[in-house]
Amino acid sequence: MTNLVQQMKYFLNSGLIILTIFSSNLIIDAQEADTGLLIWNKIEPYFSPPVEFKNKFGDYRPPLRFYDGRPVKTPEDWVERREEILKQWNDMMGKWPSLIKNQEIEIIETTHRENFTQHHIRFYWTPNEQTMGYLLIPDGKGEKPAVITVYYEPETSIGLGKENRDFAYQLAKRGFVCLSIGTTEATEAKTYSLYYPDIGNARVEPLSMLAYAAANAWYLLANLPEVDSSRIGIVGHSFGGKWAMFASCLFEKFACAAWSDPGIVFDEARGDINYWEPWYLGYSPKPWRKRGLITEQNPARGLYPKLVAEGYDLHELHALMAPRPFLVSGGAEDTPTRWLALNHSIAVNNLLGYENRVGMTNREKHSPNPTSNEQIYLFFEYFLKNH
């Protein structure tokens, strides 16, 4: 009788423990759901084009049509069409070297800042070139979402540069593992980008090579025990915005991306949307063209003029993101008229059965500000933490 009573008490207590754990998990899930809803309510307006641009597609060649003219009618068709776009652009820009999947990180210096640890690190981002960057790991155990930040140099993003560009610092304080990288030496030399195998004979367009370097940085983060590899995003501003855009479009392992005023499509009237420059898509051996707008006296060279002549534009690359979400943090270069290009990505997502995957915010000036940055942070909070 005594044993029976003890067994009943044991099972009763076990049931109470299980119920308590189950109830706690329900509470946590409910809290996360409430947080996600609150965040979504703040950013939802940015995922619908204004009325004047709704269902308008401009003169851009539809991604939902094969290059031979056949329509893309089903999700299965899109798989084939996506492969076609990716192969065509990679063939035109030059194929990447093998990805560096097993990174060895050299830690140069470690400091603790506020609620995260900062490691100054060195690693290979191309087969023949190392770079230095900053790895920020928030306090606390468990796997966390992560974001790669890209710019002219890695110091700005960790809060040691121009204001309102400290993406890594701000996201680390919010619980994201962050890796800040940048082209320090090339920026100092005013060549800005990456040239493989060397600057005199680049076989890959430099902007695509930057995307390759970011893909290798993805593997660095994905191999860390502190990182959930299914929740890694990328963000950059201006030069970094172009870099983040090409990286996330060309490398599908990025879960989401935010592009701050890069100029998301070709626009030869805008001097800062300068994809024709040799460090982007207009590579040619030196001597290079004089930096600036395209003129008869100073024409574009290399791949860029061929892309324009044959009707290619960057909306085709945007479509490769589907169904992964992305946010354009638009300023002076990416005004609301860019919805004409973004609507093509919305159409691809609709075909795949997804909505609210393409967003754009707008500000007057090119430079980020606290409001536009908060919108970026909320985007990552929602899609990498709460969605």
N, C-alpha and C positions, 0 to 999 in steps of 0.2 A: 504494500500500500504506500509505504514511504517513497519507494522508487518511482511509483506511478505519479505521485504528487510532484516529485522533483522533475520528472520528465515533462509533465504538463507545464511547470514553471519555466523550464528551459525553452520549450517551444513557444510559450507565450512571450517570453522575453525576446527570443529571436525574432518573433513576428513583429514585436514593437520596434526593434532595432531596424528591421527591414523597412517597416512602414515609415519610420522616422527618416531613413536615408532617402526613400522614395519621395516622401513629402518635401524634403530639402531640395532634391533635384528638381521637383516640380516648381518650387519657389524660385530657384535659380533660373530655370528655363523661362518662367513667366517674367522675371526681372529683365532677362536678356531680350525677350520679345518686346517688352515695354520700351526698353532703351532703343531697340531697333526701330520701333514704330515712331518714337519721338524724333529720332534722327531722320528717318525717311520723310516725315512730315515737313522737315526743314529743307530737304534737298529735292523733294518730288517736283516742284515747279520747273526745275532745270532740265527735266527729262522729257519735256514736250516742246516742240518748236512753237514760236509765236504764230498766231493765226495767219499772218501774211506769208509765212513760209511753209505752212503745213502742206504736205503732199506735193511739194514742188521740188524738182530735181535739177533744175538748171540745164546746162549743156553738157554735163558730165556723162561719159559713156557708162551705161548701167552695168554694175557688177553682176546683176542677175541675168546676164546674157553672155554666153561663151564668146570667145574671140572670133569664132566662125559664124556668129549670129544666132545660134540656137538659144532659145529661152531656158532659163533655169526654173523648173516648175515644182520640184520636190526637194525635201532635205537631202535626199540621196544625190540629186543633181548637184546640190551645193557642195557636197563633199568633193565631187569631181571638179567643179568650177573653182573651188578654193585651191585645190592642188594646182590647177592650171595657172591661176594668178600668182601663187607663190613661186612656182617653177619659172614662170616668165620673168618675174622681177629678179629672182636670183640669177637667172641666166644673163640678164642684162647688166646687173650690178656686179656680178662676179660671185662665184661660190665661196662660202666660208671654209676656212680650215676646220679640222676636226675640233669639236668642242672639248674643253678641258674640264672633265667631269669630276676628277678627284684632285681637288685643290689642296695644296699645302700652304698654310697660312703662317707667315712669320710675324710674330707680335713684337713690335719695336718698343712700345711704351703703353702702359695701362694706368688710367686714372679713374676715380669715381666722381661723377658729377650728379648732384641732386639725387634722382631716383634711378640712375642707370650707370653702367660701367662703360667707359670709352677705351677702346683698343686702337692704337695707331698701328696699322698692319701693312704688310707687303705681300703681293701675290701675282701670279702670271695671269694677265688678262688677254694676251695673245701668245702664240707659241714661242715667240722670240722676244717678248717684252714684259717686264714687270711694272706694276704700278703701286703707289701707296695710297691708302684710303683710311677711313675711320669706320670701325664697327662699334655700334652702340647697342648694348644689351640691357634692357630694363631689369630692375630687381625682381625677384620672385621666381618660383619654380614653374615648370611646365612649358609646353610648346606655345609659341606666340606667333602672331602674324608678323610679316616683315615687309619692308619697303626699301628698294634701292633708289638713291637719289643721285642724279647726274648733273654735272655743271662744268664750267671751265677749270675748276680746281675743287678739291673736296672740303676745304676749310669753310667755305661760305655756308654750306648746308648744315654744318655742326654749330653754327652761330658765331663764326669768327670772320665774317665778311659783311657784305652789303645787307642792309636791313630787309626784312620780309622775304628772304631767300633761305631761311634757316629750317628747311623742311625736315631734315633728319633730326635735328635737336628737338623740334616741337613734337614730332611723331614719337620719338623715343620716350619723351615725358608722358605720352599717352599710352604707352605699353607696347609699342612696335619695336621689334629689332630692326635696326637701320644700318645700311651700308652706304656710305657716302664716297663716291668716286668722281674723278675729274681729270682732264687732260692738262695737267700743270705744265709740263715741259713743252708740249706743243703750243699751248697758249702763250707761254713766254716767248716762243720762237715765232708766233703769229702764223703758225700752220694749223693750229687748233685741234686737229683730228688724229686719226690713226691710219697708218699707211702700211699695207702688208704686201710683200715682205719688207719693202722700204719705200721711202718717199720718192725715190727716183723711178720706181717701177711698180707702182701699186696695181695689184691684180683684182682688188675688190674696191668698189667705190667707198671712199672714206666714211660716209654716213652709215653704210651697211656694216663697215668694220667696227664702228662704235656700237652698233646693235649686237654684233658678235661678242664684243668685250662685255656688254651688259649680260648677255646670256651666260658667259663664264662666271660672272659675278652671281648670277642666279644659283648656279651650282655650288658656289662657295657657301651661300646662305642655306641652301637646301640641305647641305650635309651637316649643319650645326644642330646639336641636340636641342637647342633652345628654340628652333624654328619649325613651324608647321609648313612643310614644303608646298602644300596645296593652297597656301594663303600668302603668296608673295606678289607684291605689286611694284610699280616703278613710277617715278615722278621726276619732272625736270622743268625748268623755265627757260624760254627763249632758245638759245643753242641747246640747252639741256632738254627743252621741250621737244625739239626735233629728234634728239637722241632717244628720249623716252618713247616717242611715238614709233620710230622705226624699230626699236628693240621689242616693244610689246606686240607690234603687228607681225614682225618676222619670226618671233620666238613665242610659240603658243603656250609655254609653261607659265608665263606671267598671268596671274589670276585676274588682274585688272590694271588700269593705268590712268594717270592724270597728266595731261599735257598743257603746260601753261604758256599760252600765246606764242606757239612756235611758227604760226602760219601753216595751217593744216593742209593747204592745197597750194599749187603753184600760182603765183601772182607777181608778174614781172613789173608791176607798177609800184611795188612795195620793196624798198631797199633792204628791209630786215627779213623778207621772205626770200632769201638769197640762195636757193637750192642750186643755182648755177655756179656758185663759187667752187674752187677746186677742193676745198675741204668738206664738201657735201656730196653733190652728185655731178659735178663738173670737173672731175679730176683730169689733169693732163700733166705730162712731165714739165718741169720748170724750163724756161721762165713762165710764170703764171700771168694771167690777165690782171690788169689793175682792178683792185676791189671796187665794186660799185655796180650801178644799174647797167643793164645790157644796152649797148649802143652799136651803131655800125662800126665805129672806131674801136670799140671794146666789146667784141662779141663773146657770147658764151662758148665754151669748148667742151670736148669730151662727150659724156653720155647725155647730159641734160638737154641740149637742143634736139637730140634724136628722140628723147621721150616726148617732148612737146610736139614735135613734128608728126609723130605717130599717134597722138591722141591719148597718151597715158597721163594719168594724174593720181594724186595720192589718195583719193577716195577709194581706189581699189585696195590699197593697203589697209585703210580703216576697216573695210569689210572683213578682212582676215581676223579681226578681233571677235567677231560674232561666234558664240553668244556671250563672250566675256565683256564685262562692262568697262566703259571708259568715259572720262570727263574731260572736256576741253575747257580750260580756264581761260576764257578769251579776254583779250585786251585790245590794244590799238590795231593789232594785226588780224585777230580773229573776232570779227564783229558778228552780229546776228545773221548776216547774209551767208555765213558759212553753213547754216542749216541746209542750204541747197545741196551741199556735198554730204552732210551728215545724214540727210534723209535716205540716202542710198544704204547706209549701214542699218538704219531703222528698218528698211524694207527687207534686208537679209535676215535680221532678227525676227521679224514678223513671220517670214517663211519658216523659220526654225521653231516658231512657237514661243518666242520670248518677247517681253516688252520691258520698257524702262532700263535699257542697257546702254543708251547713248545720251549723254548729257552735255550741256554747255552753259556756263555762267559767263557774264559779260561785265567788264569794267571799262572805263574810258581810256586809261593809260596802259602802256605796255608793262610797266613795272607791277609786280604783285603788291597787294595791300593786305592789311589784317582781315578784311572781309573776304576777299577772294581766297586767301590761305585757309581760313576757317572752313570755307566750302570744300576745299580739297581735303582737309583733315576729316570732315564729316563723311565725305565720299568713302575714304578708306575705312573709317570707323564702321560704316554701314556694310560695305561689301566684303571686308576682310574680317570683321569681328562679329557682326550681328545678322548677317544675311545667310 
